[in-house]
Amino acid sequence: MKILEGLHGFLWNNPTANNCNTYLIDDKKKILVDPGHYHLFEHVSDGLSRLSLSPQDIDIVIITHAHPDHMEGIRVFTGGSTMIAIHKAEMDFIRSVAPHYGEALGISDFEPDVLLQEGDLKIGDLGFQVIHTPGHSPGSICLYWTENKVLFAGDVVFNQGIGRTDLPGGNGQELKDSIKKIAKLDLDYVLTGHGDIVSGRENVISNFKVIESQWFAYL
């Protein structure tokens, strides 16, 4: 689906398999956020094809966090020129608790091309802010596209929901703090890792209020 000019979402709506939403920024540099599962990547390939693109056209893949349903699809890009970017804290966590994670993904000796850290990120002519948002995972990030007031939220928040904290490296207090941080941003779109996106400034504000009132007591 077209979200904005140059921004597309390949939303996963099939309830029979767990997979994430994938997003494409179609500019001079082609940026893919969270490619999803490898065995379900046809969903993304079909979306790219409808835009007359292929995986080989992608310049950089940004991973919001390293859970397989968001990251496994990077296997499609091995051996090519596409760069893979992930937060340094997430890679440190992987190396400490799952040193053979690359093999599990089908990529021996996996190392990202870019280790992200909190702060400004320039890709081509576009400017972003990398926001470290631990809680769902230690090195989870949200990517804030400041010009268009768009937040790629990964699994930090959903439409009236939050990311789970019972997986390795999860932490309820950290997730609450991360949500409070991103709720302060000037946003027109929250592009969630699963489910429906949240669009419109008032809807975004309302969604954060719902999350605080319904979920913070459990964190």
Beta strands, then each sheet from edge to edge (+ up, - down):
strand 1: 2-4
strand 2: 7-10
strand 3: 22-26
strand 4: 30-33
strand 5: 60-62
strand 6: 83-87
strand 7: 114-116
strand 8: 119-123
strand 9: 126-132
strand 10: 141-145
strand 11: 150-154
strand 12: 157-158
strand 13: 161-162
strand 14: 189-192
strand 15: 198-199
sheet 1: 1+ 2- 3+ 4- 5- 6- 7-
sheet 2: 8+ 9- 10+ 11- 14- 15+
sheet 3: 12+ 13-
end
